[in-house]
Amino acid sequence: MHMMIDNAALVEELVLSEARAWLLLRALSRRAGAGQAVVQACGVRVDDDGRLEEVKLGQGWLDVFPDATPLFQPMLSLAPSVEHLLELYLPMCVGASGSDLVVGHVGQSLDGQIATSTGASCYITGPQDLLHTHRLRALFDVVLVGRATVACDNPRLTTRLVPGDNPTRVVVDPALRAPLERQVFCDGAAPTLVLCREGMGSDGEHHGLAEIAEVPSTGPWLAPAMLLAKLRQMGLRRIFIEGGGVTVSHFLQVGLLDRMHVTISPIFLGQGRPGVSLPKIDSLDRALRPRVRRFALGDDMLFDCQFERTY
């Protein structure tokens, strides 16, 4: 029996499990959210209290090489699922851009729709994309959605499918028209902000249980740059824009997305609500051409699109 226990402990030391890899990603994201992302090549691991440890190369669970290729070299054995986890999420947790990252996500059909003509959208993509969405929530300071997403889908915006702290929930609602009975305003599950136009509410007041924060505006929309400035003024640096299509498109149009995750489900919906809507262009040389990586999420395909920073 004593030898069996020792052998099990030895195997655990030699293998980076999915649970330990996720602990490491969460620790790296917390460091990045504190403005201290890992930017130099080093070994990384997590101590017994879940704190990140930076050690010499070859002495951690992984060697990481931020902003380089390859990004990491494992020091322990990896199962394919763990390698997939690290390849997908590690680029968002280390490197020079990690401390103020902005990532958008849409899940859509093959014909580019995120909902039917009646607004039905649960669920176009499958369970693996839902899990992916919860993982993104856990790795970011903020999960941001527009008013229509809250009104139509009534999301909770929590990390209930994965280990990890709930992010601050942010609803962009310029005129404070989202119904107060929606879950984000009454469940108390996570800190929640409503960003509105100046004059529609006052900083520190509440919309349900959510705190109101005013954003300067010259029109009916709140400019993405002003939204980011307000959040960073409040110490919220890593922003995950979960939806909907209009909100994500606004950030994409003005060049304020570092990455965009587009998950495509193998179905056709016909005319409905488009995932991405951008102004017309006259020639292909004006098309956005991000660097793209592809990941299978069950029957869906995730396109991880990385854009050059313009801000």
Secondary structure, DSSP 8 states (H G I E B T S, - for coil): -HHHHHHHHHHHHHEE-HHHHHHHHHHHHHHHHTT----S-EEEEE-TTS-EEEE-TTSSSEEE-TTSSS-EEESSEE-HHHHHHHHHHGGGTSSTTGGG-EEEEEEEETTSEEE-TT---TTSS-HHHHHHHHHHHHHSSEEEEEHHHHHHH------TTSSS---EEEEE-TT--S-TTSHHHHS-SS-EEEEEEBTTB-TT-EETTEEEEEE--SSSS--HHHHHHHHHHTT---EEEEE-HHHHHHHHHTT--SEEEEEEES----SSEES------SSGGGS---EEEEEEETTEEEEEEE-----
